[in-house]
Amino acid sequence: MHAIRTTAALLFLICLLACGAVAVAPNTEQRVAAIAADNATRPLVVYYSRTGKARLAATALKNRLGCDIAEIVSKRDIGIATITLDQMFDRDDAQEPFPHDLTRYNPVIIVSPIWFMKLSSPARTFIKHHPDLRGRDVYIITTQAVRWSGKTMQSPRPRPKKACRSEASSTSAAS
Ligand SMILES: Cc1cc2nc3c(=O)[nH]c(=O)nc-3n(C[C@H](O)[C@H](O)[C@H](O)COP(=O)(O)O)c2cc1C
């Protein structure tokens, strides 16, 4: 009797799992189909800038790519104290609604300043609160002031002096 009950329970469990798999499958298929049908190929440049440098870089990029551009607009008056607290405690920014439908764009290029060796809180918040970035190709470009924050950007290596001298001499010999 005990064996029959155990077998029945097992069969019931297997049926449940099978039904679950059937229920999940269409959902997964729909997602795969949505990704396959996603043929968005228009780039979008998104930027946050407090003092104008990231805006300059974003605008140059937009002009070069001939694409749309959108600003991340903070509702807060961001000063040094706010930046310090945001970066120390990973605080979120409060932002105006973003006017673009990100699913219509690919790739999405985000331009932001570095604050205290981290991506600015407005850019971090934008990424965090836009799950529709999932499935896009996302590039992050940062503006910064000093070399020691080079964890986010490789500085070009200086060319060896010797090579410069020999280049100069061959130029003068040719002329
Ligand atoms: C509070 C604060 C912290 C900063 N921290 C860094 C840093 O860690 N590393 C760096 O290279 N630049 C740092 N900067 C410089 C900015 O990243 C740089 O000036 C940036 O280009 C400013 O962009 P924006 O003009 O678009 O706001 C900091 C600037 C501020 C105001």
The ligand as an SDF file (V2000), in Angstrom:
LIG
                    3D

 31 33  0  0  0  0  0  0  0  0999 V2000
   33.1790   65.7630   -7.0630 C   0  0  0  0  0  0  0  0  0  0  0  0
   33.9810   65.3660   -8.2710 C   0  0  0  0  0  0  0  0  0  0  0  0
   34.7050   64.1980   -8.2550 C   0  0  0  0  0  0  0  0  0  0  0  0
   35.4890   63.8480   -9.3640 C   0  0  0  0  0  0  0  0  0  0  0  0
   36.2020   62.6860   -9.3220 N   0  0  0  0  0  0  0  0  0  0  0  0
   37.0010   62.3770  -10.3570 C   0  0  0  0  0  0  0  0  0  0  0  0
   37.7900   61.2090  -10.3490 C   0  0  0  0  0  0  0  0  0  0  0  0
   37.7450   60.3880   -9.4340 O   0  0  0  0  0  0  0  0  0  0  0  0
   38.6320   60.9850  -11.3800 N   0  0  0  0  0  0  0  0  0  0  0  0
   38.7250   61.8510  -12.4360 C   0  0  0  0  0  0  0  0  0  0  0  0
   39.5200   61.5970  -13.3270 O   0  0  0  0  0  0  0  0  0  0  0  0
   37.9550   62.9350  -12.5020 N   0  0  0  0  0  0  0  0  0  0  0  0
   37.1120   63.2310  -11.4960 C   0  0  0  0  0  0  0  0  0  0  0  0
   36.3290   64.3540  -11.5570 N   0  0  0  0  0  0  0  0  0  0  0  0
   36.3890   65.1990  -12.7460 C   0  0  0  0  0  0  0  0  0  0  0  0
   35.2290   64.9320  -13.7120 C   0  0  0  0  0  0  0  0  0  0  0  0
   35.1090   63.5670  -14.0190 O   0  0  0  0  0  0  0  0  0  0  0  0
   35.4870   65.6640  -15.0260 C   0  0  0  0  0  0  0  0  0  0  0  0
   35.6870   67.0220  -14.7990 O   0  0  0  0  0  0  0  0  0  0  0  0
   34.3540   65.4370  -15.9870 C   0  0  0  0  0  0  0  0  0  0  0  0
   34.8270   65.6170  -17.2920 O   0  0  0  0  0  0  0  0  0  0  0  0
   33.2110   66.4030  -15.7330 C   0  0  0  0  0  0  0  0  0  0  0  0
   32.1730   66.1320  -16.6520 O   0  0  0  0  0  0  0  0  0  0  0  0
   30.9710   67.1610  -16.8930 P   0  0  0  0  0  0  0  0  0  0  0  0
   31.5900   68.4940  -17.2530 O   0  0  0  0  0  0  0  0  0  0  0  0
   30.1980   66.6030  -18.0320 O   0  0  0  0  0  0  0  0  0  0  0  0
   30.1580   67.2340  -15.6360 O   0  0  0  0  0  0  0  0  0  0  0  0
   35.5290   64.6980  -10.4940 C   0  0  0  0  0  0  0  0  0  0  0  0
   34.7600   65.8610  -10.5050 C   0  0  0  0  0  0  0  0  0  0  0  0
   33.9890   66.2030   -9.4180 C   0  0  0  0  0  0  0  0  0  0  0  0
   33.1770   67.4750   -9.4430 C   0  0  0  0  0  0  0  0  0  0  0  0
  1  2  1  0
  2  3  1  0
  2 30  2  0
  3  4  2  0
  4  5  1  0
  4 28  1  0
  5  6  2  0
  6  7  1  0
  6 13  1  0
  7  8  2  0
  7  9  1  0
  9 10  1  0
 10 11  2  0
 10 12  1  0
 12 13  2  0
 13 14  1  0
 14 15  1  0
 14 28  1  0
 15 16  1  0
 16 17  1  0
 16 18  1  0
 18 19  1  0
 18 20  1  0
 20 21  1  0
 20 22  1  0
 22 23  1  0
 23 24  1  0
 24 25  2  0
 24 26  1  0
 24 27  1  0
 28 29  2  0
 29 30  1  0
 30 31  1  0
M  END
$$$$
